[in-house]
Structure formats: structure tokens, C-alpha cells
Amino acid sequence: MTITQTIEIPPDRRLVIDVPCEVPTGPVILAFTPAAVLQLSERAFGCAKDQFEMADDFNAPLEDFKDYM
């Protein structure tokens, strides 16, 4: 089960987390990801346009594999 919750870290750096009743008791792992990191990871379709070139002979057979063809 994964729960994602956005919180603001207060100046005293103490957090109180309300956990839903359906979460079983016992050990848990908390992972903190700064919001700035999440914003950088968002990608827009076409954001790498014109940054790569395809070789003219892209579909040509490779010399290294001639024994297998």
C-alpha cells in the first residue's frame, strides 16, 4: 500500500501525520521527496525535439551481425 501526502515542513521540523484507519499498524517506511525534485521530473511530450539526429543508414544491416543473417 502506498500513500502519497503533500505536507509543509514547519520551522520546528516536527511532523504529525494522520494515518487512515485502513493502514495496518506496525513498521513503515517514510520517504521524503522535496517538491522541487518532483517539478523537475515532469516531462512534456516533445521536450527533446531537435536534440537527436538519426543516421541515414539507421536500418542498414550491421557488419557485426552478418554471420547471423
N, C-alpha and C positions, 0 to 999 in steps of 0.2 A: 504494500500500500504506500503510495506517495502522496503527500500533502504539500502543496505549494502555498506559501503565505508571504505577502509583501509586508514588511514591517519597517518602522523607522527606529533606528538605534538612538536612544536618548543619551544626553551628555553623561549620565552616571553609568552608562553602558550595561544596565541591568535589563533583562528581558523577562516579561511574563507572557507565556504562550498558553492560550486556551486551546485545549485539545478536544476534538469531537469525541462523543461517547463511544462511537463505533471503533475507535482505535484501541487495540488491546493494550493492557498495561505491561510493563517490562522495559527492557533496554531499547533505546532508539538511537539512531544516528542523525545528527543535525548537520546540515551542510549549508554554509553561508556563501552566497554569491553576490558581490556588490552589483548594484543596479547598473553602474557604468559598464560592467562586463557584459551584461545582458543586452544592452543597447548596441554594443559593438558587434555582437554575434548575429544580429538580424541582417539578413541578406535580401536584396531586392533582385527580382528577375532581370537579367541582362546587365548586372553591375560590372561584369568583366568584359563587356563588348569591346572589341578592337584591341584587346590586350594580348591576344594569341593569334598566331598565324598557322594555318595548316599547310604542310608541304604539298607541292604539286603532285608528287608521286606517293601520296599517302596510301593509296590502295594497291600500289605495285607490290609484287611478291618480294619477300626479303631473301637476300642471298643466303643468310644463315639457315634458312629453313628449306632450301631447295631439295635436300635429301628426303624430306618428308612429303613432298608434293608429287 
